[in-house]
């Protein structure tokens, strides 16, 4: 009842504002969800209740709820109504910020379970990607990343020992990106990697608490500093049900530019 009362008090619509009424309803409910006033699993007021609370039309309310559903902030459960979804972390495919930084901006508590940190000779693929000379070693750090206590990803980082001396002496439970910047003075400039869908093996399923053979997203990427030096390879396996990726594109040509036309009409 308390949560519903807070929603009721905040759903005052400004009919003189330039913002459409449906957008006001959407914005208020979105804020309630993101601030966890309406927590995951909580029932969202029905269309009838929202009409009564706001005085808006049913079409207005429905439009707001449809947008929330498209953005996966709520889901419908048949005749039971709409409920707040478990939060998905949205990560840009082109972003250089670490996972911790992204989650913290969303108000999500990030923790790590360190499975191991050892220094060893890299495998041939890691040696090639990090452009290491024969005999150079890497630190291999294996961790489970958790968001609000829920396993989100398994990460294996390969970090050249010549770039990160005595890495094992640092706290490895936090953001490796922050550690690289603060303790080693490196500015990260670019990232190049691949993405593929895999099936969870028994160990991955155990760590991520998902059924065996569940779909997972595997990122294999290399991070470079401002000088173009490869400073880290990271293999990250993400739960598909807890993460949503966004893609940005630039430099898209228009149809007329692509074909070299200078004007006129198409028939």
N, C-alpha and C positions, 0 to 999 in steps of 0.2 A: 504493500500500500504506500509506503514512504516513497519508493521510486516513482510510482505512478503519480503521487502528489507533486513531486518535483517536476515531472514532465508537464503536468497540468499548469503549474504556475508559470512555466517558461514558454508556453505556447500562445503568447499574446501576439497576434498579427497586427502589423502596421499597414493599414489599407491605404495610407497616403504615401507610402514609400515607393520608390521606383522599382524595387525588387518584387517580382511576381509572388503571389501568395503561396503557390506551390513550392517555390524556391525557399521561401521563409520556413515553411513546414519541414522541408528536406534539410535545410541548414541546421535547424534546431535539433531535430532527431539525430542528425549526423554528429553534432557536438555532444549530445547525451551519450551516444554510443562510444565515441572516441575517448571521452572522459570517464567512461565506465559507470556513469550514473545509470545507464541501461547496460548491465554487464552481459557477457556472453551467456546465451541460454535463456535470457529473460524475455518474457513475452512482450511484444510491442503492442501498444494500444491499437485496437481494431479501427477500421475505417469509420465505423459508426461512432466509436468513442472520440476519435480525432475530429470528426465533424462537430460533435457536441462541444468539445473543448475549444475549438477554434472559430466555429461559426462559418467555416469555409464549406464550399460544395464538395460533394463526394468525388467529383472528377478531379478537383484540385488535390485532395488527399491522395487519391489513387496515383496521380502522376508523381507525387513526392515519394510514395512507397515503392513505385516501380523503379525509380532511379536508385534508391537505396538497395533494392534487390539486384539491379544490374551491377552495382558496385560491390556486391557480395557482402554488404554490411548486415543484411537481414536475409532470412530464408523463410519460405512458407511451408507449413506442415499440414497440408490439407485443411480440414475444417477446424483444426485447433488454432489457426491463426498464424501470425508472423512472429519470428523469434530472432534475437540478435545472434549473428554468426560468431564463431570463433575468429579472432583476428588473424588475418593473413599478413605476413610481412611483405611489403612491396619493395623489390630491389631492382634498380636499373641495371641492364646488361652492360652499360658503358660506364658505370660509376666506379670511382677509385676509393671511395670511403669504405672502411672496413665494416663488417657485419655489425660489430658492437656499436659503432657510431650511428649506423642507420637505425638500429633498434632503440637506442637510448633516446634519439630524437622523437620516437613514437611513444616514449614513456614506458618502454618494456625493460624489465630487469634482465640483464644478460649475465650469465655465469658460464664457466667452462670446467669440464672435467678433463684433466690432462691424463691421457693414457700412456704417454711416454715421450721422452726427449733423449735422443742419443746422437752421437757424432759418428759418421761412417762415410765410406766411399759411396758416391751416388751411383745409381743405375745408369746405363748408357743414355737413356732418353732424358733423364734429368741433367746429366752432364752436358748433353747437346743443347738443351733449352737454356740452361744457365751459362752456357759458353765457358765451361770450366776446363782448366788444363788437367792433364793426367796427374793423379795424386792429390788433387784438391778435394777436401772433404766438405760435407754439408751437415748441418743439424737437421734432424728429422723430428718434427713435433707433431704428435697425434693428439687430437682433442675432440671431445663432444661439446658442441655449443648448444646451450639451453636458453630458451626465452620464457621467462616467468616459470622456470622449473621444468618446462616441456622440451624434450630433445628436438632440435631443429635441424642440425647438420653435424656431419662428421667431417673434420678438416685435417688434412695432412699437409704441413708446410715444409718445404725444402729450402733451407737458408744457408748460403755459402759461409763457411767458418771464417774465411779471410775477411768477409765484410762484417760479420757479427761475432767478434771474439768474446769468449766466455758467456755466450748466450744462455747457457744452462743456469747461470747464477741469477738470472732475472725472474721476476714473477711472470709466468706464462699463462696465467688464468684469465688475464684481461685481453685487451685488443692488441694484437700483434702489430697492426698498423700504427697505433699510438706509440708502441714501444720502439718501432723502427724510427719514428720521427723524433721522439723525445730523448732516447738513449743513444741513438747512433747518428742523429742529425741528417737523416736522409729525407729528401723530398720526393714523393712518388709522383711520376709524371704521366705514365701510360700503362695500359694493361692489354694483353693480347691472349685470347683463350678460345676454347671450344666448349660447346654444350651438347650433351646427349642424354637421352633417357635410358636408364638401366633398370634392371629388376633387382630388388634387395636380396642379397645373399643372407645366410643365417646370421652371420655376425652383424651385418648392417641392420637387419631387422631387430636384433636384440638391442643394439645400442640406441636405435631410433624409436623403439617400441611400436613397430608397425608389423603387419603380417609379412611373412616371407613371400618373396616375389612381388611385393608392392612396387609400383613405379617410383623411381627416384630420379632426381636431376643431378648429373655429374658435370661439374665445372673443372676444367683443367686449364689453368692459366698462369702466365708469367707477368710479373710486375716489374716495371723499369723505372729508374730514377731519371732526373733531369738530363743527365749525361748520356742516357740511352743504355745504361748498364743494367743487365738482368739481375735483380736483387732478391727475387723470391719466386719459387714455383709453388702453387697451391692447388691441391686436389680437394674439392669440396663436394660432398654428397648431401643434397638437400631433400627434405620431405616435400613432396608435391602438394600435400594438403595444408601445408603451413606457409607456403611461400608463393608469391605471384611476381613475375618479372615484367618490367616495362621495357619497351624498345623505342628509341628515338632515331629518326632519320633526318639527314640534312642533305642539301644540295640536289633536291629532286627537281628535275627539269619539267617545264610545262610541255604540253603536246606540241605547241607551235615552235618552241625553242629546240625541242628534240629533233624536229625535222627541218630546222633552219629557215622557217618562214619568217617573214617580216611584217605580215599584216594580212588583211583581207578576211574572207569568210570561207568556211569549209562547206562543201555541198555533198 
